[in-house]
Each structure stands twice: as C-alpha cells, then as structure tokens.
C-alpha cells in the first residue's frame, strides 16, 4: 500500500512540475514547445480546465489552430472556460472559412462572426471587406489601425496539402510568417 501511495505522490509531483514547465514555456513565449508538451500531457489533464486553456492559448500562439478543437469541446465548467472555448471557436471557424474561400472560391463576405485581435481574425476581416474579391494568387492588405503594418495572404501549392500563409510586415520588413493547413 505504501508503494502505491509513493507512486501516486511521485506521479502527481511529476505532472505538477510538467504543467509548471508548460506555464514557464508559455511565459517565455516558447509557444510551440508549450503546445507540444501540452499534447503529451493532454490525456492526463483533460479534466483540468486551467490546463486546457493554457494548452489552447499555447497552440494558438504557435499557429497550431487545429489543436484547438479538443479544448473547445471540453471547456465548459466555468465562465472563463466557456469564454476561452468561444474565443478558440471563432478563430478556428475563421481559419476554416478563409481556407474554403481561398481554395474553393466560397463567398464569405456576408458571413458575420465575432472578431478577435489574433492575426488570423484581422486578415479574415480584411478579406471579407475586400472590394475586389476575385481569385488571385496573393492578397495584400494594410492594417486599418497602423499604416506601417501590412499582411500578405496566399495559398501554398508546393505539396498536395494546401497551406494558407499569412505574412506580417512592418515597414515592408517581414516580421512573422504564419502557416496554417
């Protein structure tokens, strides 16, 4: 019996440290590492909504948008959890609709969704407001709140898996490339 308690205590300590490590990765803006660590801990922590929110925000910042589906479906016990699930849902929906529009020509101009400050939401809104929505290889948009920021939206066709690419520019210098599939 004592061995079982010792194993339980060590396991709890290990998982506690690992969640703490995930939080430290997030705070240090190592979002991809935090998201990957969260994936390995997901099953053991699926009942912990603070963990699920941290996992969701880590994956969101790492541009692993499709990994938001599981936290979206589980986050429901508290007001904060439901708000996080709604936030993740909006961004996931915008990604899916924008890819559908770019690849398949689906018209999204009349769809009304909430918006967020996340880059994908900004570009989704700019694409929706585009007065010349004809299909083209590259869409370039200026940020409505800062004229020094621009976004370049395109679809990569280098492989059988089409990817949506959003490049973020500041004063014509590339500052970040976001790739979604």
C-alpha positions in Angstrom: 0.0 0.0 0.0 2.8 2.4 0.8 4.4 1.7 -2.6 1.1 2.6 -4.3 1.0 5.9 -2.3 4.6 6.7 -3.1 4.0 6.0 -6.9 0.9 8.3 -6.7 2.8 11.0 -5.0 5.7 10.9 -7.4 3.3 10.8 -10.4 1.4 13.9 -9.0 4.7 15.7 -8.4 5.9 14.8 -12.0 2.7 16.0 -13.6 2.7 19.1 -11.4 6.2 20.0 -12.4 5.4 19.3 -16.1 2.4 21.6 -16.0 4.6 24.2 -14.3 7.2 23.8 -17.0 4.5 24.3 -19.7 3.4 27.5 -18.0 7.1 28.7 -17.9 7.4 27.9 -21.6 4.3 29.9 -22.3 5.5 32.9 -20.2 8.9 32.8 -22.1 7.0 32.9 -25.4 8.1 29.4 -26.3 4.6 28.6 -27.5 5.4 25.7 -29.9 7.3 23.9 -27.1 4.4 24.6 -24.6 1.9 23.3 -27.2 3.9 20.1 -27.8 4.3 19.5 -24.1 0.6 20.1 -23.6 -0.1 17.5 -26.3 1.8 14.9 -24.4 0.0 15.8 -21.1 -3.4 16.2 -22.6 -5.0 12.8 -21.7 -3.8 13.0 -18.1 -5.1 16.6 -17.7 -8.3 16.7 -19.8 -10.4 17.4 -16.7 -8.2 20.4 -15.7 -9.7 23.4 -17.4 -6.9 25.7 -16.5 -4.5 23.3 -18.2 -6.8 23.1 -21.2 -6.9 26.9 -21.5 -3.1 27.1 -21.2 -2.8 24.4 -23.8 -5.2 26.1 -26.1 -3.5 29.5 -25.9 -0.1 27.9 -26.4 -1.2 26.2 -29.5 -3.0 29.3 -30.8 0.2 31.4 -30.4 2.2 28.6 -32.1 -0.3 28.7 -35.0 -1.4 25.1 -34.4 -5.0 26.2 -34.8 -6.4 22.7 -35.4 -5.3 21.6 -32.0 -7.9 23.9 -30.5 -10.8 21.5 -31.4 -10.3 19.3 -28.3 -10.1 22.1 -25.8 -13.1 23.8 -27.4 -15.2 20.7 -26.9 -14.2 20.2 -23.3 -14.0 23.7 -21.9 -17.5 24.2 -20.3 -17.5 24.2 -16.5 -16.7 27.9 -15.7 -17.5 31.3 -17.2 -13.8 31.7 -18.1 -13.6 28.3 -19.7 -16.7 28.9 -21.8 -15.3 32.3 -22.9 -12.0 30.7 -23.9 -13.8 27.9 -25.8 -15.9 30.6 -27.7 -12.7 32.6 -28.5 -10.9 29.5 -29.8 -14.1 28.6 -31.8 -14.2 31.9 -33.6 -10.6 31.7 -34.7 -10.9 28.0 -35.8 -14.1 28.9 -37.8 -12.4 31.9 -39.4 -9.4 29.8 -40.4 -11.7 27.1 -42.0 -13.8 29.6 -43.8 -10.9 31.6 -45.1 -9.2 28.5 -46.4 -12.5 27.4 -48.0 -12.8 30.8 -49.7 -9.3 30.9 -50.9 -9.1 27.4 -52.2 -12.7 26.7 -53.3 -13.9 30.2 -54.1 -16.6 30.1 -51.3 -18.1 33.5 -50.7 -17.7 34.7 -47.1 -18.4 38.3 -47.5 -21.9 38.2 -46.0 -20.9 36.0 -43.0 -20.9 37.8 -39.7 -18.7 36.4 -37.0 -17.3 38.0 -33.8 -13.7 39.1 -34.2 -10.6 38.9 -32.2 -7.2 40.7 -32.1 -5.5 37.5 -33.3 -3.7 37.9 -36.7 -6.0 35.4 -38.5 -9.1 37.3 -37.4 -7.6 40.6 -38.7 -6.8 39.1 -42.1 -10.2 37.3 -42.2 -11.9 40.7 -41.6 -9.8 42.4 -44.3 -10.5 39.6 -46.8 -14.3 39.9 -46.1 -14.2 43.7 -46.7 -12.1 43.3 -49.9 -14.0 45.2 -52.6 -12.3 43.2 -55.3 -12.7 39.6 -54.1 -11.7 38.0 -57.4 -9.5 34.9 -57.1 -5.8 35.9 -57.1 -2.6 34.3 -56.0 -1.7 37.0 -53.4 -3.9 39.3 -51.4 -2.1 42.3 -49.7 -3.9 44.3 -47.0 -2.9 47.2 -44.9 -3.7 47.2 -41.2 -6.6 49.7 -40.7 -5.1 50.9 -37.3 -1.4 51.1 -38.3 -0.4 52.1 -41.8 3.1 50.6 -41.2 1.7 47.1 -40.9 0.7 45.0 -43.9 -0.4 41.4 -44.4 0.3 39.2 -47.4 -2.2 36.3 -47.7 -1.6 33.4 -50.1 -2.1 29.7 -50.6 1.0 27.5 -50.9 0.6 24.8 -53.6 4.1 23.3 -53.3 2.7 20.0 -52.0 -0.5 18.0 -52.1 -1.5 19.6 -48.8 -2.5 23.2 -49.5 -1.4 25.7 -46.8 -2.6 29.2 -46.1 0.2 31.6 -45.5 -0.1 35.0 -43.8 3.0 37.1 -43.8 3.1 40.0 -41.4 5.2 43.1 -42.4 6.2 46.2 -40.6 7.6 48.9 -42.8 7.9 46.4 -45.6 10.1 44.1 -43.4 8.8 40.6 -42.8 8.3 40.2 -39.1 6.4 36.9 -39.0 5.1 34.1 -41.2 2.0 32.2 -40.1 1.3 28.9 -41.9 -2.0 27.1 -41.5 -3.1 23.8 -43.0 
